[in-house]
Amino acid sequence: MAQTTITINGNQYDLKVTFKFLSAFGIVKNDFENNIEAMGNIVMGIVGGDVFALTKALSAMSGKDEADVQADVENAEDLEPAFSAVENLLVESPLTKKTVSKIINPIKDTFDNMDKKMEEAMKDGSLTAKSNTPA
C-alpha cells in the first residue's frame, strides 16, 4: 500500500489511498463511467490547486475530521508539499495508479495551456488587472 506522512501546522497526517478514500469521492463498485469522472475531478482539483479538493483528500486519506483538516489548511504557510504528497499517492497507489496514469497528463496539459494563454493575454494587453475588477 502506498502511503506517506506529512505535517501541516505541526499536525502529522499519515496518508494512504484506501477504499474508504475512494468512496469519499463517490468512487464505487460497478460504476466505471462515473468512477472515471470522479477520479478526474480529484486529480483536476489537486493538480489545479483547489484547497477544497485538498482538504477532502487529506481528510479521506488520513481519517481525520474534515473540519480539523480545514483549520490546518487555512492556517498553513505552504500547501505545496501537501498537494504534491496527495498527487504522488494518487499516481503510485495500486488502487488508483492505472486510472490516474491515463488522465493526469491531459489534465496537466490543460492547466499548462491555460497558464500560457493567460500570460499571452497579459502581455498583449487584452487582459489587464483592471478588466477583472468589478466596476
C-alpha positions in Angstrom: 0.0 0.0 0.0 1.3 3.4 -1.0 1.4 5.8 2.0 3.3 8.8 3.2 3.4 11.2 6.2 3.2 15.0 6.0 3.0 17.7 8.6 0.7 20.7 8.3 0.7 23.4 11.1 2.6 20.9 13.4 -0.1 18.2 12.9 1.0 14.9 11.4 -1.0 13.3 8.6 -0.5 9.7 7.8 -1.9 9.5 4.3 -2.9 6.4 2.3 -5.2 5.5 -0.5 -7.9 3.1 0.6 -11.4 2.0 -0.5 -12.7 4.4 2.2 -10.8 7.3 0.4 -12.3 6.3 -2.9 -15.8 6.1 -1.6 -15.5 9.6 0.0 -15.2 10.9 -3.6 -18.1 8.8 -4.9 -16.0 6.0 -6.5 -18.0 2.8 -6.1 -18.1 -0.7 -7.3 -19.5 -1.4 -10.8 -19.8 2.2 -12.0 -16.9 2.7 -14.3 -18.1 5.8 -16.2 -18.9 7.8 -13.1 -15.7 6.5 -11.3 -13.6 7.8 -14.2 -15.3 11.2 -13.9 -14.9 11.3 -10.1 -11.2 10.4 -10.3 -10.7 13.1 -13.0 -12.3 15.6 -10.6 -10.0 14.6 -7.8 -6.9 14.8 -10.0 -8.0 18.1 -11.5 -8.6 19.6 -8.1 -5.2 18.5 -6.8 -3.2 19.5 -9.9 -5.2 22.8 -10.1 -4.5 23.7 -6.5 -8.1 23.5 -5.3 -7.9 23.8 -1.5 -11.4 22.2 -1.1 -10.2 19.1 -3.0 -7.1 19.0 -0.9 -9.0 19.3 2.3 -11.3 16.5 1.3 -8.5 14.3 0.1 -6.4 14.9 3.3 -9.4 14.0 5.4 -10.3 10.9 3.5 -6.6 9.7 3.2 -5.8 10.3 6.9 -9.2 9.6 8.6 -9.1 13.0 10.3 -12.2 15.1 10.7 -12.7 17.4 7.7 -13.2 20.5 9.9 -9.9 19.9 11.7 -8.1 19.4 8.3 -9.8 22.6 7.0 -8.4 24.5 10.0 -4.9 23.3 9.3 -5.2 24.1 5.6 -6.5 27.6 6.3 -3.6 28.3 8.6 -0.8 26.7 6.6 2.1 28.7 5.4 2.8 26.4 2.4 0.4 23.9 1.0 2.6 22.8 -1.9 4.1 19.8 0.0 0.5 18.6 0.8 -0.6 19.0 -2.9 2.5 17.1 -4.0 2.0 14.3 -1.5 -1.6 13.7 -2.5 -0.7 13.8 -6.2 2.1 11.4 -5.7 0.0 8.9 -3.7 -2.7 9.0 -6.5 0.0 8.3 -9.1 1.7 5.5 -7.0 -1.2 3.7 -5.2 -2.2 0.3 -6.7 -5.8 1.4 -6.2 -5.5 4.5 -8.4 -2.3 4.1 -10.5 -3.8 2.7 -13.7 -6.7 5.2 -13.9 -4.6 8.2 -12.9 -1.8 7.4 -15.3 -4.4 7.7 -18.2 -5.8 11.1 -17.1 -3.1 13.1 -15.3 -1.1 14.2 -18.3 -4.1 15.6 -20.2 -5.2 17.4 -17.1 -1.7 18.9 -16.5 -1.5 19.9 -20.2 -4.8 21.7 -19.9 -3.6 23.7 -16.9 -0.3 24.5 -18.7 -2.2 25.7 -21.8 -4.5 27.9 -19.6 -1.4 29.4 -17.9 0.2 30.1 -21.3 -3.0 31.8 -22.6 -3.3 33.9 -19.5 0.4 35.0 -19.8 -0.1 35.9 -23.5 -3.3 37.8 -22.8 -1.5 39.8 -20.1 1.5 40.5 -22.4 -0.6 41.7 -25.3 -2.9 43.8 -23.1 -6.1 42.0 -23.9 -6.4 41.1 -20.3 -5.4 43.5 -17.6 -5.9 43.5 -13.9 -8.3 46.4 -14.3 -10.5 44.3 -16.7 -11.0 41.7 -14.0 -12.1 44.2 -11.4 -15.8 44.8 -10.8 -16.9 48.4 -11.5 
